Amino acid sequence: MVNFNKLVEIARALSSNHNVNLRCKHYCFILKNDKILSIGLNSHKSNPRNLRYPKFNEYGKNISSIRGTCAEHIAVIKLGYIDCSKFTFVVLRLDNNGNLAYSRPCGSCIGLLQKQIGFKKLFYSLNNGEFYQYKYISK
């Protein structure tokens, strides 16, 4: 069972060191049996690995070099794993007041997690302070 309150408190503690110029503060925790393996924080900086897992906007344009790096990408890069199919991902966002906010992973991150590295479970925060479990639907 994932202890979401613990992860929110860790994110709040990390938020003071997180870049204040960002509009949103997203955090991605990669867990195995409730043990934190990696934490990713979104960044305005781009990462060369964005080219390995390209990011596309809603019009299909590759924006990997201009958009920055999502928390999910950073957590995976830090972990160094290619196969994450046995791990649980928890993605959350804190607003400027430290409140939990909606944080569904973007289409690029969903593609990264579903098609390239896998996951056991994926949860993301909602505006009401709860978490939603992403339902993977295979084609």
Secondary structure, 3 states (H helix, E strand, C coil): CCCHHHHHHHHHHHHCCCCCCCCCEEEEEEEECCEEEEEEECECCCCHHHHCCCCECCCCCECCCCCCECHHHHHHHHHCCCCCCCCEEEEEEECCCCCEECCCCCHHHHHHHHHHHCCCEEEEECCCCCEEECCCCCC
